[in-house]
Amino acid sequence: MAAVEWNDDAMTLDDNEDSPALALWQERLTSYFDGQEGIEILRSRAQPNPPWPEEDNPMLGYLFARALEIHEEQGREAALLWIAVHAWFESALDTRAALIRDLGA
C-alpha cells in the first residue's frame, strides 16, 4: 500500500498530521487514494482554485446556512454529515457542468 503524502502548503486531506481522525482513517484513505490515480494533483491545489469554490459562491452559502439550521434542529453530527454529503454532490455536479460547457454541449 502506498503512503499518503501530506502537503501543508495547500488544502489537502488534512492539515494536521497529529489528528486522531487521521490516525483512525489513514490506512483506509491510502487505499481510497490509490484508486484515484491521476487526480491527486487536484487535491493539492490551494483554495479557491478549481475544484474549490470561491467564498462568495451562492451554493456554498446555502449549504453552510442550511447546515447551521440542521445543527439547531438535529445536532452537530447531523449537520456535518449533511453538509459533507451535499458539498461532495455539488462538487460532482459542478465538475460535470464544466465538462459539458468545455465540450460545447
Residue frames as qw, qx, qy, qz and C-alpha x, y, z in Angstrom:
[[0.000, 0.890, 0.456, 0.000, 0.00, 0.00, 0.00],
 [0.403, 0.493, -0.025, 0.771, 1.40, 3.42, -0.97],
 [0.298, -0.427, -0.464, 0.716, 1.92, 6.04, 1.70],
 [0.103, 0.898, 0.398, 0.156, -0.32, 9.07, 1.65],
 [0.457, 0.107, -0.089, 0.879, 1.69, 12.25, 1.20],
 [0.147, -0.846, -0.449, 0.247, 0.63, 15.37, 3.07],
 [0.383, 0.415, 0.126, 0.815, 1.16, 18.91, 1.83],
 [0.260, -0.607, -0.481, 0.577, 0.99, 21.61, 4.50],
 [0.105, -0.248, 0.185, 0.945, 1.18, 24.41, 1.89],
 [0.357, -0.080, -0.516, -0.775, -2.13, 23.58, 0.23],
 [0.707, -0.097, 0.313, -0.627, -5.59, 22.42, 1.16],
 [0.384, 0.196, -0.886, -0.171, -5.24, 18.67, 1.20],
 [0.597, -0.356, -0.708, -0.123, -6.93, 15.87, 3.04],
 [0.602, -0.737, -0.278, 0.133, -5.83, 17.12, 6.44],
 [0.282, 0.770, -0.268, 0.505, -3.65, 19.95, 7.61],
 [0.483, -0.643, 0.466, -0.369, -2.97, 18.32, 10.98],
 [0.589, 0.304, -0.748, -0.018, -0.70, 15.28, 10.86],
 [0.039, 0.130, -0.830, 0.540, -1.34, 14.66, 14.58],
 [0.609, -0.110, -0.058, -0.783, -5.11, 14.38, 14.09],
 [0.470, -0.075, 0.835, -0.276, -6.75, 11.41, 15.84],
 [0.747, 0.491, 0.228, -0.385, -9.13, 11.19, 12.86],
 [0.481, 0.679, -0.526, -0.174, -6.17, 10.86, 10.52],
 [0.140, -0.386, 0.898, -0.161, -4.67, 8.11, 12.66],
 [0.626, 0.176, 0.650, -0.393, -8.01, 6.28, 12.58],
 [0.712, 0.607, 0.235, -0.264, -8.60, 6.62, 8.84],
 [0.030, 0.743, -0.533, -0.405, -5.13, 6.82, 7.24],
 [0.355, -0.141, 0.896, 0.225, -4.86, 3.18, 6.17],
 [0.450, 0.561, 0.693, -0.049, -8.30, 3.17, 4.53],
 [0.242, 0.893, -0.001, -0.380, -7.67, 6.59, 2.98],
 [0.186, -0.532, 0.696, 0.444, -4.45, 5.32, 1.43],
 [0.383, 0.218, 0.875, 0.201, -6.44, 2.59, -0.35],
 [0.317, 0.810, 0.432, -0.240, -9.03, 5.18, -1.39],
 [0.062, 0.840, -0.293, -0.453, -6.34, 7.44, -2.86],
 [0.346, -0.253, 0.819, 0.381, -4.72, 4.51, -4.65],
 [0.398, 0.490, 0.768, 0.110, -7.99, 4.14, -6.58],
 [0.207, 0.928, 0.232, -0.206, -7.87, 7.79, -7.67],
 [0.578, -0.226, 0.363, 0.695, -4.63, 7.84, -9.64],
 [0.314, 0.409, 0.470, 0.716, -4.34, 10.78, -11.99],
 [0.168, -0.814, -0.318, -0.456, -6.38, 13.24, -9.94],
 [0.645, -0.490, -0.338, 0.480, -4.18, 13.60, -6.87],
 [0.334, 0.138, 0.048, 0.931, -2.89, 16.92, -8.21],
 [0.263, -0.624, -0.373, -0.634, -6.39, 18.39, -7.82],
 [0.664, -0.634, -0.384, 0.095, -6.36, 17.62, -4.10],
 [0.621, -0.275, -0.116, 0.725, -3.14, 19.60, -3.66],
 [0.182, 0.576, 0.254, 0.755, -4.41, 22.82, -5.24],
 [0.117, -0.185, -0.453, 0.864, -4.66, 25.84, -2.98],
 [0.118, 0.746, 0.650, -0.081, -8.11, 27.32, -2.50],
 [0.634, 0.371, 0.446, -0.511, -10.00, 28.95, -4.23],
 [0.230, 0.394, -0.703, -0.546, -8.63, 27.40, -7.43],
 [0.861, 0.046, -0.188, -0.470, -10.90, 24.81, -9.02],
 [0.316, -0.458, -0.745, -0.368, -12.24, 22.48, -7.78],
 [0.237, -0.413, -0.584, 0.657, -12.56, 24.62, -4.61],
 [0.083, 0.814, 0.497, 0.289, -15.38, 27.20, -4.71],
 [0.135, 0.469, -0.145, 0.861, -14.97, 30.92, -4.18],
 [0.089, -0.176, -0.709, 0.677, -16.01, 32.10, -0.70],
 [0.370, 0.270, 0.170, -0.873, -18.97, 34.02, -2.16],
 [0.218, -0.044, -0.872, -0.436, -20.30, 31.03, -4.12],
 [0.571, -0.228, 0.031, -0.788, -24.10, 31.05, -3.62],
 [0.855, -0.118, -0.473, -0.179, -24.37, 27.26, -3.33],
 [0.514, 0.093, -0.622, 0.583, -21.64, 27.21, -0.70],
 [0.181, -0.228, 0.298, -0.909, -23.50, 29.94, 1.18],
 [0.752, -0.195, -0.208, -0.595, -26.74, 27.97, 1.03],
 [0.795, -0.021, -0.596, 0.108, -25.11, 24.71, 2.13],
 [0.301, 0.145, -0.569, 0.752, -23.49, 26.45, 5.09],
 [0.389, -0.206, 0.168, -0.882, -26.71, 28.22, 6.13],
 [0.826, -0.139, -0.348, -0.420, -28.73, 25.02, 5.81],
 [0.668, 0.046, -0.656, 0.347, -26.15, 23.09, 7.84],
 [0.002, 0.192, -0.477, 0.858, -26.49, 25.69, 10.61],
 [0.660, -0.180, -0.053, -0.727, -30.26, 25.11, 10.59],
 [0.851, -0.034, -0.516, -0.089, -29.77, 21.35, 10.77],
 [0.385, 0.192, -0.645, 0.631, -27.32, 21.85, 13.64],
 [0.311, -0.192, 0.336, -0.868, -30.02, 23.69, 15.59],
 [0.789, -0.049, -0.143, -0.595, -32.70, 21.09, 14.73],
 [0.974, 0.014, -0.213, -0.078, -30.79, 17.80, 14.83],
 [0.719, -0.607, 0.239, 0.242, -27.35, 18.46, 16.28],
 [0.071, -0.770, 0.510, 0.377, -23.76, 18.81, 15.15],
 [0.422, -0.160, 0.849, 0.277, -23.20, 15.34, 13.70],
 [0.501, 0.603, 0.621, -0.010, -26.30, 15.50, 11.51],
 [0.218, 0.936, -0.024, -0.275, -25.28, 18.94, 10.23],
 [0.204, -0.635, 0.652, 0.360, -21.71, 17.87, 9.47],
 [0.482, 0.105, 0.845, 0.208, -22.86, 14.76, 7.64],
 [0.440, 0.765, 0.452, -0.129, -25.47, 16.72, 5.67],
 [0.155, 0.914, -0.213, -0.310, -23.04, 19.41, 4.53],
 [0.330, -0.450, 0.760, 0.333, -20.31, 16.90, 3.66],
 [0.510, 0.304, 0.793, 0.137, -22.62, 14.77, 1.52],
 [0.376, 0.850, 0.351, -0.111, -24.24, 17.73, -0.22],
 [0.030, -0.852, 0.370, 0.370, -20.95, 19.56, -0.83],
 [0.418, -0.224, 0.816, 0.330, -19.49, 16.39, -2.35],
 [0.475, 0.544, 0.688, 0.068, -22.55, 16.03, -4.59],
 [0.224, 0.938, 0.099, -0.243, -22.48, 19.70, -5.64],
 [0.223, -0.665, 0.572, 0.425, -18.80, 19.40, -6.49],
 [0.462, 0.085, 0.831, 0.299, -19.52, 16.46, -8.78],
 [0.380, 0.771, 0.509, -0.037, -22.33, 18.39, -10.46],
 [0.020, 0.921, -0.161, -0.355, -20.11, 21.45, -10.89],
 [0.346, -0.420, 0.724, 0.423, -17.36, 19.34, -12.43],
 [0.452, 0.359, 0.788, 0.216, -19.79, 17.70, -14.84],
 [0.259, 0.901, 0.299, -0.178, -21.30, 21.07, -15.80],
 [0.115, -0.793, 0.409, 0.437, -17.82, 22.44, -16.53],
 [0.412, -0.116, 0.822, 0.377, -17.04, 19.42, -18.71],
 [0.411, 0.636, 0.650, 0.058, -20.29, 19.87, -20.64],
 [0.122, 0.945, 0.015, -0.304, -19.50, 23.58, -21.16],
 [0.260, -0.609, 0.603, 0.444, -15.97, 22.74, -22.32],
 [0.413, 0.116, 0.846, 0.317, -17.31, 20.20, -24.81],
 [0.196, 0.117, -0.290, -0.929, -19.79, 22.75, -26.13],
 [0.138, -0.326, -0.921, -0.161, -22.76, 20.53, -25.44]]
